[in-house]
Amino acid sequence: MTACLLLVAEDSPAALAAARYTVDLARRLSARIRVVNVIADGVLTDAVTRVSGHPDVDGRRDLAGRSVLAHVQHLARLEEVETETVRLFGTSPGPSWTRPGAPDPI
């Protein structure tokens, strides 16, 4: 059975460092990586669009998500690590994760 590592990818410095670490770990373990990029909801997009006046904030967020997935795929390809990429859209789980007794989302 082949191991599969899960990586949630975004474009922050910490997330990109985690991506490099995950690719290295996958190579060492002969594992594959499922790379996920999540767009929580359109609330941020709507707010930024209103404040900035830029008409294509949604398109730019989409492009940023696709770019980070492509970057991680490139890193993995250099190390001959198999990847699967997934883009997820939905609403944020909100503060329920922090409630005492709330189920672990992972």
C-alpha positions in Angstrom: 0.0 0.0 0.0 1.3 3.4 -1.0 1.3 6.1 1.7 -0.4 9.4 0.9 0.4 12.6 2.6 -2.1 15.5 2.8 -0.8 19.0 2.2 -3.1 22.1 2.4 -1.4 24.6 0.2 -1.5 28.4 0.2 0.9 31.1 -0.7 2.2 32.1 2.8 5.9 31.7 3.6 5.1 29.1 6.3 2.8 27.1 3.9 5.4 27.1 1.1 8.0 25.9 3.6 5.6 23.1 4.7 5.2 22.2 1.0 9.0 21.8 0.5 9.2 19.7 3.7 6.2 17.5 2.6 7.8 16.9 -0.8 11.0 15.9 0.8 9.2 13.6 3.3 7.2 12.0 0.5 10.3 11.3 -1.5 11.9 9.6 1.6 8.8 7.6 2.3 8.1 6.8 -1.4 4.7 8.3 -0.7 2.4 10.4 -2.9 0.9 13.8 -1.9 -2.7 15.0 -2.1 -2.4 18.8 -2.3 -5.5 20.8 -1.4 -6.2 24.5 -1.8 -9.3 25.8 -0.1 -11.3 28.9 -0.9 -13.4 29.3 2.2 -16.2 31.5 0.8 -16.9 34.7 -1.1 -17.2 37.0 1.9 -13.6 38.1 1.8 -13.7 38.5 -2.0 -16.8 40.7 -1.8 -15.3 42.8 1.0 -12.0 43.3 -0.9 -13.8 44.1 -4.1 -15.9 46.8 -2.3 -12.9 48.4 -0.6 -10.4 48.2 -3.5 -12.8 48.8 -6.4 -10.9 46.2 -8.4 -13.5 44.3 -10.4 -11.7 40.9 -10.7 -10.7 40.0 -7.1 -12.4 36.6 -7.5 -10.4 35.9 -10.6 -7.2 36.9 -8.9 -7.9 34.6 -5.9 -8.6 31.8 -8.3 -5.4 32.4 -10.2 -3.4 32.5 -6.9 -4.9 29.1 -5.8 -4.1 27.5 -9.1 -0.6 29.0 -9.1 0.3 27.6 -5.7 -1.0 24.1 -6.7 1.1 24.3 -9.8 4.2 25.4 -7.8 3.8 22.4 -5.4 3.4 20.0 -8.4 6.6 21.4 -9.8 8.5 20.9 -6.6 7.2 17.3 -6.4 8.0 16.6 -10.1 11.6 17.6 -9.5 11.8 15.0 -6.7 9.8 12.4 -8.8 6.9 12.4 -6.3 3.4 11.7 -7.5 0.8 14.4 -6.7 -2.9 14.9 -6.9 -4.3 18.4 -6.6 -7.7 19.4 -5.3 -9.4 22.8 -5.1 -12.2 23.0 -2.5 -14.8 25.7 -2.2 -17.2 26.2 0.7 -17.9 28.1 3.9 -15.6 28.4 6.9 -16.4 26.1 9.8 -16.3 29.2 12.1 -15.6 29.2 15.8 -17.3 25.8 16.4 -13.9 24.1 16.2 -12.8 25.9 19.3 -15.8 25.0 21.4 -15.1 22.5 24.2 -16.2 19.1 23.2 -16.4 20.0 19.5 -15.3 17.2 17.2 -11.8 17.3 15.7 -12.2 18.4 12.1 -9.4 16.2 11.0 
